[in-house]
Amino acid sequence: EPLLCEIGRHPKRDLLLPVHRTKEGLTFNGWHGSGDVTCLAGANAFAFVTQGEEAAPIGTPVPVFPLPGELSW
């Protein structure tokens, strides 16, 4: 599914990030580590973002892992 916002990548490792999934795509409100309960509370899926030097731009398709109980489109 496409990203609706730019997401920074890590240069040496892939990321699994909490995102909010809509019919249009994925939004990301930032992530401040495992204690970021606010970010997790607003998430309904996780997105797999591959490593890289540049940010993943808007429109980049990424694999999505919906959380249990969420609708799939």
C-alpha positions as CSV (number, residue, x, y, z in Angstrom):
1,E,0.0,0.0,0.0
2,P,1.3,3.5,-0.7
3,L,2.7,5.9,1.9
4,L,0.7,9.1,2.3
5,C,3.7,10.8,4.0
6,E,7.4,10.7,3.8
7,I,9.1,8.2,6.2
8,G,12.8,8.4,7.2
9,R,14.7,5.2,6.7
10,H,17.5,3.7,8.7
11,P,20.7,3.3,6.7
12,K,21.6,-0.1,8.0
13,R,18.4,-1.9,9.0
14,D,14.8,-2.4,7.9
15,L,12.0,-0.9,10.0
16,L,8.6,-2.3,11.1
17,L,6.6,0.9,12.0
18,P,3.1,1.4,13.5
19,V,0.9,3.2,10.9
20,H,-2.7,4.1,10.4
21,R,-4.2,2.4,7.4
22,T,-6.9,4.0,5.3
23,K,-8.4,3.2,1.9
24,E,-6.1,5.8,0.4
25,G,-2.9,4.5,2.0
26,L,-0.7,4.7,5.1
27,T,-0.1,7.6,7.5
28,F,2.7,7.7,10.1
29,N,2.8,10.1,13.0
30,G,6.4,9.4,14.1
31,W,7.8,6.8,16.4
32,H,9.8,7.5,19.6
33,G,10.6,3.9,20.6
34,S,8.9,1.2,22.5
35,G,7.5,3.5,25.1
36,D,5.5,5.5,22.5
37,V,2.1,4.4,23.6
38,T,0.3,7.3,21.9
39,C,1.7,6.2,18.5
40,L,0.7,2.6,19.1
41,A,-2.8,3.5,20.2
42,G,-3.4,5.3,16.9
43,A,-2.0,2.5,14.8
44,N,-4.1,-0.2,13.1
45,A,-1.3,-1.9,11.1
46,F,2.5,-2.1,10.8
47,A,4.4,-1.2,7.7
48,F,7.7,-2.8,6.6
49,V,10.1,-0.1,5.4
50,T,13.4,-1.3,3.9
51,Q,16.7,0.2,4.9
52,G,18.2,3.1,2.9
53,E,20.0,6.3,2.9
54,E,17.1,8.4,1.6
55,A,13.6,8.8,3.1
56,A,10.8,6.7,1.6
57,P,8.8,9.3,-0.4
58,I,5.1,9.8,-0.6
59,G,3.6,7.1,-2.8
60,T,6.2,4.4,-2.0
61,P,4.4,1.0,-1.8
62,V,5.3,-1.0,1.3
63,P,4.1,-4.3,2.7
64,V,1.5,-3.9,5.4
65,F,0.6,-6.2,8.4
66,P,-2.9,-5.3,9.7
67,L,-3.5,-5.6,13.4
68,P,-6.1,-8.2,14.5
69,G,-9.7,-7.0,14.2
70,E,-9.0,-4.4,11.5
71,L,-10.9,-4.5,8.2
72,S,-9.0,-5.3,5.1
73,W,-9.6,-3.7,1.8
